[in-house]
Amino acid sequence: MRTTVGIIGGGPAGLLLARLLHRAGIDCVVLESRSREYVEHRQRAGMLEQGTVDALHEAGAGERLDAEGLVHHGIELRFDRERHRVDFPSLTGGRTVTIYAQTEIVKDLVALQLAEGPPLLFGAEALAVEKPESASPVVRFRHEGRERTLTCDWVAGCDGFHGISRDVLPAGAGRSYARSYPYAWLGVLAEVAPSCEELIYARSERGFALHSMRSPSVSRLYLQVPEGTDVRDWPDDRIWDELAARFAVDGDWTLQRGPVTAKSVTPMRAFVHEPMRHGRLLLAGDAAHIVPPTGAKGLNLAVSDVRVLARGLEELHRTGDSRILDHYSELCLRRVWQAVRFSDDMTRMLHTRADEDAFDHRTQLARLRRITGSRDAAAELAANYTGLPLPL
């Protein structure tokens, strides 16, 4: 097989890149190791910055998003049994965020891909990327029991943190930065209407809690738990009781309970690899970086990478100008490190530590009081949460 751009990974980043390239008249092939059913039901993030919404519209995947997405105009911060709302439009010149589950984004993009092309191969396991420094890199992959090759002009590694793309880089090709946090998130999906109209970020002495939603009838909730927690130690009643305790406020508010349909524990960590390009192999999304989920940046960073990459490939295709691709890594990493900083700030401000002392407790509260008491500080949070501009 031969194509202009070989895309490893059929998650949101790879699928969106394929759609943007297809609409720009650039041929590509997407290789996804998992089945369609697995990819379409893989639970991940669901908070979309305006730039992500715009990119999905640009890819032709905005119809169901517009009909079913939940537009949010702010978030609520809870601490010391108090409620404080951060209003995004008034602080950012009108920007908002949208709740639309990653599973639905993937379903929309897969349907478009299969209906209009370019090729999307499920069950196609990438084995290696050969000659990435050459003008014609080759992706070796296994599909339907046969080993095959895909010769490309460019390879886009969109295969996530555990994919092969980053492993292709030779020893000494760049540097990785990593941080692990001493806690994790216990996440649950529940068949119950959300108890709030906007996301709630709660900091209590018992730990952090987040109330989100997937739809008007499905709630998504998270609890800070110790690193290495076994989900079997958390029966449903214990989860609901702990959520109610951490969300508790003085005033009239009740956490609605319902059947829990899914549970999982997610470690908290950050990782960035620099640079994001080696020869004609370009990394995007989780293949290059991950952030703690507190800032809701993972999916949005992947989309911003893809938008820069698609624009660079389109510019090269139309005019022969390679300047965007030449500076792809530098352009993306500016935004990546700002998102890492923001996510780290949010994580440290809202989570408690087992070894936390009174000084830590008071400084956390001081950070929260600064945001809720200063328009400038609230505007800084709102600007980062709704999404910084593309670096182009």
DOGU-759059 format. One record per atom (N, C-alpha, C): residue in one letter; x, y, z. Coordinates in steps of 0.001 Angstrom, whole numbers, padded with zeros to 6 digits, always signed. Example, Ala and Ser with C-alpha at 12.3 -4.5 7.8 and 13.67 -1.06 7.14 Angstrom:
! DOGU-759059
A+013190-005690+007800 A+012300-004500+007800 A+013200-003300+007800 S+012850-002250+007080 S+013670-001060+007140 S+012900+000030+007870 
! end
This chain:
! DOGU-759059
M+000840-001188+000000 M+000000+000000+000000 M+000876+001240+000000 R+000350+002299-000612 R+001070+003568-000590 R+000092+004701-000381 T+000514+005714+000389 T-000332+006868+000651 T+000551+008059+000981 T-000056+009227+001066 T+000714+010425+001419 T+000983+010470+002919 V-000067+010239+003727 V+000075+010287+005181 V-000441+008987+005779 G+000422+008269+006445 G+000009+007092+007197 G-000279+007496+008625 I-001484+007204+009093 I-001910+007604+010434 I-002016+006360+011297 I-001204+006308+012354 I-001250+005184+013284 I-002146+005587+014450 G-003279+004908+014594 G-004211+005202+015679 G-005516+005759+015172 G-006627+005093+015548 G-007951+005512+015121 G-008788+006054+016253 G-008144+006766+017183 G-008885+007494+018205 G-009265+008863+017671 P-009701+009768+018547 P-010133+011089+018075 P-009061+011834+017287 A-007787+011765+017723 A-006735+012501+017028 A-006530+011968+015614 G-006361+010659+015484 G-006127+010086+014165 G-007305+010249+013230 L-008512+010036+013746 L-009710+010165+012912 L-009932+011606+012471 L-009731+012558+013385 L-009917+013957+013021 L-008879+014384+011990 L-007633+013971+012168 L-006600+014302+011185 L-006984+013755+009810 A-007463+012524+009765 A-007853+011922+008485 A-008955+012723+007810 R-009933+013165+008595 R-011037+013941+008010 R-010544+015288+007483 L-009697+015967+008237 L-009194+017264+007797 L-008340+017122+006541 L-007518+016071+006484 L-006702+015851+005291 L-007573+015492+004094 H-008563+014661+004313 H-009459+014262+003228 H-010150+015483+002616 R-010608+016389+003459 R-011295+017580+002960 R-010329+018548+002281 A-009034+018394+002578 A-008021+019228+001910 A-007464+018551+000655 G-007979+017366+000310 G-007538+016679-000893 G-006241+015914-000730 I-005897+015539+000513 I-004654+014817+000787 I-005009+013383+001165 D-004467+012405+000445 D-004813+011016+000725 D-004067+010497+001948 C-004725+009607+002667 C-004152+009044+003883 C-004799+007698+004169 V-004187+006937+005071 V-004730+005659+005531 V-004618+005640+007047 V-005690+005199+007739 V-005696+005103+009189 V-005587+003641+009595 L-004618+003328+010448 L-004436+001993+010981 L-004808+001992+012456 E-005806+001207+012833 E-006252+001122+014228 E-006178-000332+014678 S-005443-000575+015767 S-005207-001951+016206 S-006444-002615+016807 R-007338-001823+017363 R-008515-002379+018026 R-009694-002511+017054 S-010766-003136+017564 S-011978-003280+016762 S-012788-001982+016785 R-013696-001869+015839 R-014561-000688+015813 R-015374-000590+017093 E-015918-001715+017568 E-016734-001689+018785 E-015927-001187+019970 Y-014691-001654+020092 Y-013858-001219+021220 Y-013597+000280+021149 V-013213+000769+019988 V-012868+002184+019833 V-014072+003073+020121 E-015240+002668+019666 E-016426+003503+019820 E-016987+003497+021238 H-016541+002586+022075 H-017072+002518+023436 H-016006+002773+024492 R-014839+003244+024089 R-013755+003532+025024 R-014050+004854+025728 Q-014282+004797+027056 Q-014669+005977+027823 Q-013454+006878+028063 R-013594+008133+027687 R-012535+009104+027907 R-013188+010456+028198 A-012477+011518+027889 A-012907+012873+028241 A-014152+013292+027475 G-014772+014365+027972 G-015974+014846+027306 G-016156+016348+027359 M-015143+017104+027808 M-015255+018563+027863 M-014479+019153+026691 L-015169+019882+025833 L-014579+020392+024603 L-014413+021906+024663 E-013193+022362+024411 E-012962+023786+024225 E-013622+024237+022923 Q-013784+025551+022778 Q-014401+026065+021556 Q-013574+025702+020328 G-012241+025701+020453 G-011404+025328+019323 G-011634+023895+018876 T-011915+023001+019820 T-012211+021610+019478 T-013559+021514+018768 V-014533+022248+019250 V-015837+022290+018577 V-015673+022805+017154 D-014889+023851+016979 D-014662+024419+015644 D-013999+023401+014722 A-013029+022643+015262 A-012333+021654+014445 A-013276+020538+013991 L-014172+020108+014868 L-015134+019069+014489 L-016083+019571+013415 H-016484+020832+013503 H-017303+021414+012435 H-016522+021447+011127 E-015248+021832+011197 E-014416+021900+010005 E-014287+020532+009348 A-014313+019486+010168 A-014208+018121+009655 A-015545+017567+009179 G-016630+018344+009312 G-017951+017883+008910 G-018638+017033+009942 A-018159+017082+011191 A-018693+016223+012251 A-019400+017035+013329 G-020104+018086+012945 G-020712+018954+013939 G-022212+018823+014107 E-022867+018039+013250 E-024340+018020+013282 E-024881+017464+014597 R-024452+016277+014981 R-024963+015683+016224 R-024402+016407+017445 L-023187+016902+017335 L-022602+017711+018400 L-023479+018915+018709 D-023939+019611+017677 D-024806+020775+017877 D-026140+020386+018496 A-026659+019223+018101 A-027977+018806+018576 A-027940+018266+019996 E-026848+017575+020372 E-026824+016865+021649 E-025801+017401+022641 G-024840+018185+022196 G-023843+018725+023098 G-024437+019698+024097 L-023893+019720+025299 L-024382+020589+026364 L-023413+021760+026528 V-023838+022961+026156 V-022986+024143+026263 V-022979+024616+027711 H-021776+024798+028268 H-021626+025261+029648 H-020973+026635+029652 H-021495+027489+030511 H-021020+028867+030587 H-020142+029116+031812 G-019815+028069+032550 G-018979+028256+033734 G-018785+026956+034479 I-018067+027043+035590 I-017899+025924+036510 I-018154+026429+037925 E-018367+025500+038831 E-018547+025852+040238 E-017382+025300+041052 L-016811+026135+041898 L-015784+025715+042846 L-016414+025606+044233 R-016141+024497+044906 R-016666+024303+046258 R-015519+024058+047228 F-015548+024757+048326 F-014583+024550+049409 F-015132+025215+050660 D-014746+024722+051810 D-015244+025236+053094 D-016769+025286+053136 R-017425+024322+052473 R-018890+024213+052422 R-019528+025420+051735 E-018779+026105+050893 E-019270+027271+050143 E-019305+026945+048647 R-020153+027671+047910 R-020279+027519+046463 R-019856+028832+045791 H-018989+028704+044764 H-018526+029883+044036 H-018554+029562+042546 R-019222+030390+041771 R-019318+030146+040327 R-018327+031027+039569 V-017658+030424+038570 V-016772+031153+037665 V-017498+031262+036324 D-017855+032468+035935 D-018638+032701+034717 D-017692+032930+033543 F-017674+032005+032598 F-016722+032082+031499 F-016981+033235+030523 P-018203+033398+029992 P-018397+034441+028972 P-018021+035836+029446 S-018356+036174+030681 S-018064+037525+031160 S-016575+037750+031392 L-015821+036653+031549 L-014396+036758+031838 L-013514+036572+030604 T-014089+036028+029515 T-013284+035666+028345 T-013771+036307+027056 G-014727+037218+027152 G-015258+037800+025926 G-016241+036906+025215 G-016914+036028+025971 G-017993+035231+025393 G-017706+033765+025176 R-016532+033271+025532 R-016204+031873+025261 R-016907+030933+026227 T-017208+029731+025742 T-017880+028694+026527 T-017157+027371+026296 V-017636+026305+026930 V-017175+024944+026659 V-018401+024086+026394 T-018188+022904+025824 T-019288+022013+025469 T-019013+020614+026010 I-020024+020003+026614 I-019934+018630+027078 I-020487+017725+025986 Y-019620+016852+025467 Y-020007+015884+024431 Y-019010+014743+024529 A-019478+013553+024834 A-018586+012442+025185 A-017670+012054+024039 Q-016451+011657+024391 Q-015492+011214+023373 Q-016045+010035+022582 T-016796+009158+023236 T-017378+008025+022514 T-018236+008505+021347 E-018962+009600+021549 E-019834+010104+020491 E-019025+010790+019391 I-017960+011489+019766 I-017069+012083+018761 I-016513+010991+017865 V-016032+009911+018465 V-015449+008817+017691 V-016493+008186+016779 K-017692+007957+017291 K-018757+007387+016446 K-019032+008275+015241 D-019106+009582+015464 D-019371+010513+014360 D-018259+010471+013326 L-017004+010482+013781 L-015872+010498+012858 L-015732+009162+012126 V-015960+008044+012816 V-015886+006735+012170 V-016933+006627+011074 A-018164+007063+011370 A-019228+006981+010374 A-018875+007782+009123 L-018334+008982+009304 L-017924+009795+008164 L-016791+009130+007392 Q-015842+008591+008128 Q-014678+007967+007499 Q-015096+006777+006644 L-015952+005927+007174 L-016367+004739+006444 L-017271+005082+005269 A-018025+006177+005385 A-018933+006569+004310 A-018212+007277+003162 E-017215+008094+003500 E-016607+008959+002492 E-015132+008651+002236 G-014513+007851+003111 G-013074+007635+002992 G-012346+008758+003696 P-011027+008679+003755 P-010125+007667+003201 P-010114+006368+003994 P-009296+005392+003600 P-009358+004062+004236 P-009103+004098+005744 L-009918+003311+006458 L-009785+003119+007904 L-009788+001621+008147 L-008663+001091+008615 L-008535-000343+008834 L-008559-000640+010329 F-009608-001330+010790 F-009664-001797+012168 F-008926-003127+012272 G-008416-003417+013463 G-007664-004645+013645 G-006341-004637+012901 A-005818-003446+012610 A-004547-003301+011902 A-003494-002861+012909 E-002697-003794+013375 E-001716-003526+014430 E-000399-003056+013835 A-000042-001804+014110 A+001242-001290+013653 A+002368-001985+014414 L+003351-002484+013677 L+004459-003219+014274 L+005732-002390+014343 A+005943-001533+013348 A+007175-000741+013307 A+007021+000378+012294 V+007797+001430+012506 V+007957+002491+011510 V+009419+002454+011082 E+009640+002162+009827 E+010989+002017+009308 E+011390+003235+008487 K+012640+003604+008560 K+013231+004712+007803 K+012478+006039+008010 P+012167+006423+009267 P+011439+007685+009459 P+012236+008905+009009 E+013565+008788+008896 E+014372+009924+008468 E+014385+010086+006948 S+013861+009094+006234 S+013907+009127+004774 S+012704+009867+004204 A+012697+010023+002877 A+011567+010676+002201 A+010378+009745+002045 S+010574+008440+002315 S+009488+007467+002163 S+009484+006483+003329 P+009083+006937+004521 P+009009+006000+005647 P+007986+004904+005389 V+008181+003788+006059 V+007318+002623+005871 V+006760+002184+007218 V+005464+001938+007260 V+004814+001382+008445 V+004543-000098+008185 R+005119-000954+009003 R+004802-002379+008937 R+003646-002646+009894 F+002637-003401+009425 F+001475-003681+010271 F+000913-005058+009943 R+000150-005585+010892 R-000496-006886+010726 R-002001-006670+010636 H-002613-007221+009594 H-004052-007056+009394 H-004622-008334+008798 E-005657-008857+009425 E-006339-010069+008972 E-005356-011227+008806 G-004419-011321+009775 G-003496-012444+009793 G-002299-012314+008877 R-002201-011208+008147 R-001078-011021+007222 R-000265-009806+007630 E+001042-009894+007456 E+001895-008724+007671 E+001993-007950+006367 R+001776-006637+006437 R+001747-005799+005251 R+002585-004549+005500 T+002791-003759+004453 T+003547-002515+004577 T+002747-001367+003972 L+002938-000198+004572 L+002323+001040+004077 L+003439+002057+003895 T+003723+002396+002653 T+004754+003382+002350 T+004114+004763+002287 C+004746+005754+002937 C+004135+007073+003098 C+005150+008172+002784 D+004625+009371+002609 D+005482+010551+002623 D+005686+011031+004060 W+004647+010848+004879 W+004660+011278+006281 W+003946+010229+007122 V+004367+010096+008368 V+003688+009217+009323 V+003247+010057+010511 A+001969+009961+010864 A+001426+010649+012039 A+001191+009624+013133 G+001914+009764+014230 G+001759+008858+015366 G+000682+009368+016300 C-000523+008819+016161 C-001684+009225+016968 C-002169+008038+017794 D-001244+007182+018213 D-001605+005903+018822 D-001493+005886+020338 G-001520+007050+020982 G-001638+007106+022428 G-000335+006858+023164 F-000427+006948+024477 F+000741+006865+025346 F+001443+005521+025241 H+000670+004444+025027 H+001244+003093+025001 H+001446+002571+023584 G+001303+003426+022567 G+001493+002990+021191 G+002960+002824+020839 I+003197+002467+019572 I+004577+002210+019143 I+005292+003450+018629 S+004562+004503+018292 S+005168+005624+017560 S+006331+006254+018313 R+006118+006528+019598 R+007193+007171+020357 R+008365+006218+020555 D+008101+004908+020615 D+009162+003931+020801 D+010073+003835+019578 V+009594+004325+018433 V+010394+004290+017213 V+011584+005237+017309 L+011441+006278+018112 L+012489+007285+018188 L+013787+006662+018683 P+014888+006939+018024 P+016161+006353+018455 P+016597+006911+019801 A+017416+006149+020491 A+017931+006585+021789 A+018628+007928+021635 G+018299+008838+022541 G+018900+010163+022487 G+018173+011146+021603 A+017075+010697+020949 A+016302+011595+020086 A+015302+012364+020933 G+015773+013391+021582 G+014887+014203+022394 G+014958+013847+023857 R+014000+014368+024602 R+013974+014195+026049 R+012532+014103+026523 S+012319+013283+027539 S+010991+013140+028135 S+010977+013741+029531 Y+009864+014375+029872 Y+009648+014953+031194 Y+008406+014283+031786 A+008478+013866+033045 A+007363+013128+033632 A+007167+013500+035098 R+005941+013392+035538 R+005605+013576+036947 R+004438+012661+037290 S+004552+011963+038408 S+003461+011138+038926 S+002948+011769+040216 Y+001637+011730+040409 Y+001014+012298+041601 Y+000644+011169+042563 P+000661+011422+043864 P+000443+010352+044845 P-001032+010040+045096 Y-001855+010187+044079 Y-003268+009858+044200 Y-003799+009521+042812 A-005018+009006+042788 A-005663+008606+041543 A-007105+009095+041574 W-007812+008886+040455 W-009245+009208+040385 W-010039+007922+040238 L-011031+007754+041101 L-012043+006717+040925 L-013196+007350+040161 G-013400+006926+038923 G-014455+007498+038095 G-015626+006555+037949 V-016842+007093+037980 V-018044+006278+037807 V-018982+006928+036796 L-019666+006099+036044 L-020806+006513+035235 L-022062+006048+035943 A-023071+006913+036007 A-024301+006562+036717 A-025513+006955+035881 E-026493+006068+035863 E-027740+006348+035142 E-028642+007200+036023 V-028285+008468+036133 V-029065+009404+036933 V-028841+010804+036371 A-029879+011615+036385 A-029740+012985+035896 A-028726+013739+036746 P-027898+014575+036130 P-026907+015333+036906 P-027576+016178+037987 S-026865+016316+039103 S-027357+017121+040225 S-026974+018589+040075 C-026402+018947+038921 C-025945+020316+038698 C-026077+020634+037219 E-026094+021924+036895 E-026162+022347+035501 E-024775+022520+034896 E-023764+022705+035735 E-022388+022873+035278 E-021467+022041+036162 L-020241+021836+035706 L-019310+021009+036457 L-019009+021599+037828 I-018863+020708+038815 I-018500+021104+040173 I-017116+020536+040501 Y-016200+021417+040873 Y-014892+021032+041377 Y-014894+021295+042880 A-014796+020214+043669 A-014928+020344+045119 A-013629+019950+045805 R-013165+020827+046685 R-011999+020547+047526 R-012466+020443+048969 S-012278+019287+049580 S-012633+019115+050987 S-011456+018464+051699 E-011502+018454+053016 E-010428+017815+053770 E-010431+016303+053566 R-011520+015755+053034 R-011595+014330+052734 R-010964+014014+051377 G-010711+015047+050566 G-010155+014854+049229 G-010979+015560+048176 F-010532+015451+046953 F-011166+016123+045816 F-012339+015302+045281 A-013330+015992+044691 A-014419+015330+043977 A-014831+016209+042801 L-015271+015566+041729 L-015727+016275+040526 L-017068+015718+040096 H-018006+016616+039839 H-019303+016225+039302 H-019397+016737+037876 S-019521+015796+036931 S-019670+016122+035527 S-020873+015355+034991 M-021036+015349+033677 M-022156+014654+033068 M-021786+014237+031657 R-022497+013257+031140 R-022360+012846+029750 R-023578+013227+028922 S-024719+013343+029587 S-025971+013707+028915 S-026945+014162+029986 P-028133+014624+029601 P-029126+015019+030616 P-029588+013882+031521 S-029244+012638+031174 S-029681+011507+031996 S-028532+010663+032531 V-027291+011014+032206 V-026131+010232+032639 V-025128+011159+033322 S-024754+010808+034551 S-023779+011589+035321 S-022416+010915+035292 R-021374+011726+035294 R-019988+011247+035370 R-019371+011893+036598 L-018894+011079+037547 L-018397+011593+038816 L-017040+010979+039143 Y-016234+011738+039889 Y-014890+011295+040228 Y-014597+011570+041698 L-013797+010666+042278 L-013313+010815+043645 L-011797+010679+043659 Q-011120+011549+044380 Q-009700+011351+044653 Q-009552+010156+045581 V-008692+009213+045195 V-008425+008025+046008 V-006911+007806+046043 P-006418+007000+046976 P-004972+006729+047024 P-004497+006025+045757 E-003273+006294+045385 E-002661+005608+044256 E-002686+004107+044511 G-003020+003331+043477 G-003070+001879+043614 G-004383+001349+044170 T-005408+002195+044281 T-006709+001766+044795 T-007311+000667+043920 D-007902-000334+044557 D-008622-001403+043868 D-010097-001017+043827 V-010667-000956+042627 V-012055-000523+042479 V-013021-001438+043234 R-012610-002673+043492 R-013479-003617+044217 R-013665-003228+045678 D-012809-002346+046171 D-012945-001873+047551 D-013981-000764+047681 W-014586-000373+046556 W-015533+000736+046565 W-016898+000284+046038 P-017725-000310+046897 P-019099-000618+046488 P-019881+000668+046247 D-020994+000542+045568 D-021753+001726+045142 D-022139+002627+046304 D-022646+002051+047384 D-023086+002875+048515 D-021927+003684+049093 R-020766+003082+049174 R-019610+003809+049702 R-019257+004986+048780 I-019324+004762+047479 I-019019+005837+046523 I-019989+006999+046708 W-021284+006703+046731 W-022277+007777+046852 W-022147+008521+048180 D-021900+007792+049260 D-021747+008442+050572 D-020536+009377+050573 E-019437+008928+049972 E-018229+009761+049960 E-018411+010974+049058 L-019063+010795+047916 L-019351+011934+047042 L-020208+012965+047764 A-021244+012496+048445 A-022128+013420+049161 A-021369+014193+050225 A-020436+013531+050917 A-019666+014207+051966 A-018741+015272+051372 R-018128+014980+050240 R-017174+015935+049664 R-017864+017096+048955 F-019068+016872+048454 F-019806+017954+047795 F-020643+018784+048770 A-020676+018403+050030 A-021580+019040+050994 A-021329+020541+051105 V-022429+021303+051130 V-022372+022761+051282 V-023442+023193+052273 D-023279+024393+052792 D-024325+024980+053615 D-025381+025550+052676 G-026569+025034+052768 G-027626+025493+051871 G-028377+024319+051287 D-029270+024622+050358 D-030191+023637+049800 D-029587+023021+048541 W-028947+021860+048684 W-028408+021130+047534 W-028334+019658+047897 T-028741+018787+046969 T-028764+017350+047215 T-028118+016621+046055 L-027265+015680+046355 L-026670+014827+045331 L-027656+013720+044972 Q-028042+013653+043713 Q-028958+012612+043249 Q-028190+011317+043022 R-028765+010211+043476 R-028109+008910+043361 R-028850+008041+042350 G-028094+007117+041740 G-028695+006211+040780 G-027795+005018+040520 P-028209+004125+039629 P-027417+002921+039345 P-026060+003279+038735 V-024991+002712+039291 V-023644+002890+038742 V-023440+001834+037660 T-023082+002277+036440 T-022945+001361+035313 T-021488+001069+034952 A-020555+001864+035454 A-019139+001626+035151 A-018277+002271+036221 K-017158+001612+036540 K-016190+002139+037506 K-014787+001904+036963 S-013900+002834+037239 S-012502+002652+036845 S-011628+003548+037703 V-010354+003190+037819 V-009381+004001+038545 V-008328+004494+037559 T-008115+005812+037531 T-007175+006440+036606 T-006016+007046+037376 P-004784+006645+037072 P-003633+007267+037754 P-003486+008721+037327 M-002893+009515+038176 M-002669+010935+037897 M-001200+011132+037543 R-000947+011593+036335 R+000429+011773+035903 R+000491+012790+034779 A+001681+013286+034533 A+001945+014189+033422 A+003188+013694+032699 F+003198+013881+031376 F+004329+013421+030566 F+004401+014269+029314 V+005597+014697+028948 V+005817+015436+027705 V+007109+014944+027074 H+007035+014619+025784 H+008254+014281+025045 H+008571+015398+024056 E+009810+015814+024070 E+010289+016825+023131 E+011455+016242+022327 P+011530+016515+021009 P+010529+017189+020191 P+009416+016230+019790 M+008398+016732+019112 M+007267+015933+018665 M+007436+015490+017208 R+008597+015751+016637 R+008876+015320+015268 R+010265+014709+015190 H+010367+013604+014433 H+011659+013000+014127 H+011623+012612+012654 G+012382+013333+011825 G+012332+013085+010399 G+010935+013345+009869 R+010324+012306+009303 R+008957+012443+008776 R+007922+011731+009643 L+008295+011457+010868 L+007369+010937+011874 L+006987+012067+012807 L+005687+012331+012910 L+005190+013416+013748 L+004234+012845+014781 L+004499+013120+016057 L+003653+012639+017149 L+002546+013636+017433 A+001383+013123+017814 A+000252+013985+018160 A-000520+013371+019314 G-001085+014238+020163 G-001918+013770+021262 G-001126+013001+022308 D-001762+011955+022869 D-001158+011218+023980 D+000138+010523+023608 A+000415+010332+022335 A+001693+009760+021950 A+002848+010673+022347 A+002572+011973+022450 A+003610+012953+022783 A+003470+013508+024184 H+002250+013529+024730 H+002051+014179+026025 H+000756+013731+026673 I+000763+013654+027990 I-000460+013446+028759 I-000441+014422+029926 V-001612+014772+030403 V-001744+015704+031521 V-002732+015130+032514 P-002621+015503+033802 P-003650+015062+034746 P-005004+015604+034309 P-006081+014857+034520 P-007383+015235+033956 P-008057+016423+034636 T-007463+016974+035681 T-008112+018055+036426 T-008432+019253+035554 G-007587+019558+034588 G-007824+020716+033723 G-008621+020404+032479 A-009012+019134+032267 A-009796+018716+031098 A-009097+019092+029796 K-007802+018797+029698 K-007018+019243+028555 K-006584+018140+027599 G-006644+016863+027987 G-006063+015805+027171 G-006593+015760+025752 L-007896+015598+025581 L-008510+015542+024254 L-008297+016846+023504 N-008435+017957+024195 N-008304+019250+023534 N-006883+019504+023036 L-005881+019044+023787 L-004506+019166+023311 L-004284+018314+022068 A-004843+017114+022044 A-004714+016253+020872 A-005314+016932+019645 V-006459+017564+019825 V-007110+018245+018706 V-006279+019437+018234 S-005713+020198+019161 S-004899+021345+018736 S-003648+020874+017995 D-003014+019767+018430 D-001891+019195+017681 D-002311+018881+016251 V-003447+018204+016131 V-003917+017760+014821 V-004242+018951+013920 R-004796+019993+014482 R-005104+021177+013668 R-003826+021807+013117 V-002796+021892+013941 V-001524+022428+013454 V-000935+021508+012388 L-000960+020197+012647 L-000393+019230+011712 L-001145+019251+010379 A-002472+019257+010437 A-003262+019285+009203 A-002996+020560+008413 R-002897+021675+009120 R-002635+022936+008426 R-001258+022921+007767 G-000272+022346+008460 G+001056+022264+007878 G+001101+021379+006642 L+000434+020228+006698 L+000403+019329+005551 L-000372+019942+004394 E-001449+020657+004691 E-002219+021306+003633 E-001403+022419+002975 E-000688+023180+003776 E+000133+024260+003222 E+001224+023682+002316 L+001836+022589+002743 L+002843+021949+001912 L+002228+021428+000617 H+001051+020839+000715 H+000366+020275-000447 H-000029+021364-001447 R-000511+022496-000947 R-001018+023556-001830 R+000095+024412-002420 T+001075+024749-001603 T+002057+025755-002017 T+003505+025266-001999 G+003751+024093-001405 G+005118+023630-001250 G+005848+024244-000076 D+005141+025053+000718 D+005744+025730+001868 D+005744+024784+003065 S+006921+024487+003606 S+007034+023530+004707 S+007262+024200+006057 R+007085+025509+006143 R+007456+026203+007380 R+006665+025733+008593 I+005367+025488+008447 I+004576+025028+009593 I+005061+023653+010040 L+005278+022742+009080 L+005769+021414+009455 L+007157+021488+010065 D+007993+022376+009540 D+009342+022513+010084 D+009313+022948+011546 H+008287+023719+011921 H+008185+024231+013283 H+007041+023569+014050 Y+006564+022415+013559 Y+005416+021743+014173 Y+005615+021513+015664 S+006737+020930+016026 S+006980+020604+017430 S+007005+021862+018287 E+007748+022853+017854 E+007857+024100+018622 E+006491+024755+018812 L+005681+024790+017740 L+004365+025417+017820 L+003459+024685+018802 C+003428+023367+018713 C+002538+022595+019585 C+002991+022652+021043 L+004285+022573+021276 L+004772+022493+022644 L+004526+023781+023428 R+004432+024912+022761 R+004075+026146+023471 R+002744+025964+024192 R+001772+025440+023472 R+000434+025249+024052 R+000426+024076+025032 V+001169+023025+024705 V+001228+021851+025576 V+001717+022238+026966 W+002816+022969+027043 W+003376+023294+028361 W+002471+024245+029137 Q+001734+025107+028455 Q+000757+025937+029167 Q-000357+025074+029752 A-000783+024057+029013 A-001818+023149+029519 A-001292+022300+030663 V-000039+021875+030579 V+000566+021119+031676 V+000620+021974+032936 R+001054+023217+032775 R+001124+024128+033931 R-000255+024326+034546 F-001253+024588+033714 F-002603+024824+034220 F-003152+023584+034922 S-002972+022416+034312 S-003475+021180+034911 S-002772+020880+036228 D-001480+021155+036293 D-000737+020946+037534 D-001212+021906+038622 D-001444+023162+038253 D-001952+024140+039223 D-003307+023703+039778 M-004219+023299+038889 M-005546+022863+039330 M-005443+021634+040226 T-004577+020706+039863 T-004425+019474+040639 T-003906+019774+042035 R-002874+020584+042130 R-002286+020895+043435 R-003233+021731+044303 M-004038+022565+043669 M-004933+023433+044417 M-006122+022668+045012 L-006555+021597+044345 L-007807+020955+044717 L-007658+019607+045423 H-006494+018991+045331 H-006308+017670+045935 H-005608+017775+047283 T-005913+016838+048142 T-005230+016756+049437 T-004193+015642+049390 R-003201+015753+050255 R-002146+014745+050352 R-002197+014085+051721 A-001749+012828+051759 A-001737+012110+053034 A-000815+012785+054043 D+000255+013421+053539 D+001208+014078+054438 D+000974+015588+054539 E-000225+016025+054129 E-000524+017453+054135 E-000548+018000+055571 D+000056+019168+055733 D+000021+019799+057046 D-000851+021049+056992 A-000945+021753+058107 A-001816+022925+058185 A-001378+024016+057211 F-000086+024130+056974 F+000410+025135+056037 F-000101+024854+054620 D+000000+023581+054180 D-000501+023207+052857 D-001988+023515+052737 H-002735+023159+053776 H-004177+023381+053773 H-004507+024861+053615 R-003828+025701+054352 R-004136+027133+054295 R-003724+027750+052958 T-002615+027291+052384 T-002207+027863+051099 T-003146+027422+049977 Q-003665+026202+050047 Q-004658+025777+049063 Q-005901+026654+049141 L-006376+026878+050354 L-007547+027738+050510 L-007254+029156+050039 A-006031+029639+050258 A-005674+030980+049803 A-005734+031064+048281 R-005293+030019+047570 R-005372+030004+046116 R-006827+030069+045656 L-007678+029274+046302 L-009091+029276+045937 L-009745+030623+046253 R-009400+031195+047391 R-009958+032508+047748 R-009497+033583+046763 R-008285+033462+046280 R-007786+034423+045307 R-008610+034365+044024 I-008915+033154+043551 I-009694+033006+042320 I-011119+033520+042505 T-011734+033163+043624 T-013132+033553+043828 T-013276+035002+044280 G-012162+035642+044656 G-012247+037019+045119 G-011631+038044+044202 S-011009+037592+043112 S-010332+038505+042206 S-010776+038239+040780 R-011271+039247+040099 R-011674+039079+038701 R-010474+038698+037832 D-009329+039288+038098 D-008137+038975+037307 D-007756+037503+037451 A-007786+036990+038669 A-007434+035592+038886 A-008476+034660+038273 A-009746+035017+038398 A-010804+034206+037797 A-010695+034212+036276 A-010331+035361+035705 A-010177+035461+034256 A-009034+034595+033755 E-007970+034499+034529 E-006846+033635+034158 E-007282+032177+034132 L-008032+031748+035140 L-008540+030380+035148 L-009474+030158+033955 A-010394+031093+033718 A-011367+030949+032641 A-010698+030893+031279 A-009667+031706+031069 A-008969+031729+029793 A-008306+030392+029501 N-007689+029810+030508 N-007039+028514+030334 N-008064+027393+030192 Y-009130+027443+030966 Y-010113+026364+030945 Y-010838+026320+029602 T-011229+027472+029067 T-011956+027507+027800 T-011037+027318+026608 G-009725+027447+026815 G-008791+027116+025743 G-007992+028300+025237 L-006670+028185+025297 L-005806+029201+024745 L-005814+029115+023221 P-005516+030203+022524 P-005568+030190+021054 P-004503+029284+020453 L-004767+028816+019227 L-003767+028050+018516 L-002530+028904+018264 P-001341+028310+018332 P-000113+029074+018156 P+000240+029280+016679 L-000727+029684+015886 L-000488+029895+014451 L-000963+031290+014061 
! end
